[in-house]
Amino acid sequence: MGSFNKKKYKEMLGDLCGDYCNPTQYCILKEFLTSMHPSPRLLIQLKCIEKFKYEMNKDAKEELPMGTVIIIWAEEGYAERFANEYNEDDSYKEIYERIMKKD
């Protein structure tokens, strides 16, 4: 888990789940992720892919399914860019912004 302690992990989950969970209320998504404890790197990349999917679908006539978006993410080099830009001290928004600036 790198240098992620329990407090830092919860803060990262708060950032990733902010669109879904009210910070002042119980959130089953954050509780589930806390107990399952998936890799921060995996969660941050998934959040970046989710944002990428949203941006791709903004102007699309039909919504692209997540599986298709993941293939595009990998084939167009975004996964490699993520690997180069990932830093556990940065938010997913900072990482995503750096990935997209390279276009």
C-alpha positions as CSV (number, residue, x, y, z in Angstrom):
1,M,0.0,0.0,0.0
2,G,3.0,2.3,-0.2
3,S,2.9,5.1,2.4
4,F,-0.9,5.1,2.7
5,N,-1.7,4.9,6.4
6,K,-5.3,4.5,7.6
7,K,-5.9,8.3,7.8
8,K,-4.5,9.0,4.3
9,Y,-6.5,6.1,2.8
10,K,-9.7,7.5,4.2
11,E,-8.9,10.9,2.9
12,M,-8.2,9.4,-0.5
13,L,-11.6,7.6,-0.4
14,G,-13.3,10.9,0.6
15,D,-11.8,12.5,-2.5
16,L,-12.8,9.6,-4.8
17,C,-16.3,9.2,-3.4
18,G,-17.1,12.9,-3.0
19,D,-19.5,12.8,-6.0
20,Y,-21.5,10.0,-4.4
21,C,-21.2,10.4,-0.6
22,N,-22.2,13.3,1.6
23,P,-19.1,13.8,3.9
24,T,-21.4,14.3,7.0
25,Q,-23.4,11.1,6.5
26,Y,-22.7,7.4,6.5
27,C,-21.7,6.2,3.1
28,I,-21.9,2.5,2.3
29,L,-19.5,2.9,-0.7
30,K,-16.7,4.3,1.5
31,E,-17.4,1.7,4.2
32,F,-17.2,-1.1,1.6
33,L,-14.0,0.2,0.1
34,T,-12.5,0.7,3.6
35,S,-13.2,-2.9,4.5
36,M,-12.1,-4.4,1.1
37,H,-9.0,-2.1,1.0
38,P,-8.3,-2.2,-2.7
39,S,-5.1,-0.6,-3.9
40,P,-5.1,3.2,-3.9
41,R,-3.5,3.2,-7.4
42,L,-6.2,0.9,-8.7
43,L,-9.0,3.1,-7.3
44,I,-7.4,6.3,-8.6
45,Q,-7.0,4.9,-12.1
46,L,-10.6,3.7,-12.0
47,K,-11.7,7.2,-11.0
48,C,-9.7,8.7,-13.9
49,I,-11.3,6.2,-16.3
50,E,-14.7,7.2,-15.0
51,K,-14.0,10.9,-15.6
52,F,-12.7,10.0,-19.0
53,K,-15.9,8.1,-19.7
54,Y,-18.0,11.0,-18.6
55,E,-16.1,13.4,-20.9
56,M,-16.3,11.0,-23.9
57,N,-20.0,10.6,-23.4
58,K,-20.8,14.3,-23.0
59,D,-21.3,14.9,-26.7
60,A,-21.9,11.3,-27.8
61,K,-25.2,10.3,-29.3
62,E,-25.0,7.0,-27.5
63,E,-23.3,6.3,-24.2
64,L,-20.2,4.2,-24.5
65,P,-20.1,1.3,-22.1
66,M,-17.4,1.1,-19.5
67,G,-15.7,-1.9,-21.1
68,T,-15.3,0.0,-24.3
69,V,-13.9,3.1,-22.5
70,I,-11.4,0.9,-20.7
71,I,-10.2,-0.5,-24.0
72,I,-9.9,3.0,-25.4
73,W,-8.0,4.1,-22.3
74,A,-5.5,1.4,-22.8
75,E,-5.2,1.4,-26.6
76,E,-4.8,5.2,-26.8
77,G,-2.0,5.3,-24.3
78,Y,-3.8,6.8,-21.3
79,A,-3.0,3.8,-19.1
80,E,0.7,4.3,-19.8
81,R,0.4,8.0,-19.1
82,F,-1.4,7.2,-15.9
83,A,1.6,4.9,-14.9
84,N,4.0,7.8,-15.7
85,E,2.0,10.4,-13.9
86,Y,0.8,8.5,-10.8
87,N,1.9,9.9,-7.5
88,E,0.2,8.7,-4.4
89,D,0.4,12.2,-2.9
90,D,-1.7,13.7,-5.7
91,S,-5.5,13.7,-6.1
92,Y,-7.1,11.9,-9.0
93,K,-8.0,15.3,-10.4
94,E,-4.4,16.4,-10.5
95,I,-3.3,13.2,-12.1
96,Y,-6.1,13.2,-14.6
97,E,-5.3,16.8,-15.5
98,R,-1.6,15.9,-16.2
99,I,-2.6,12.9,-18.3
100,M,-5.0,15.0,-20.5
101,K,-2.5,17.9,-20.9
102,K,-0.3,15.5,-23.0
103,D,-2.8,15.5,-25.8
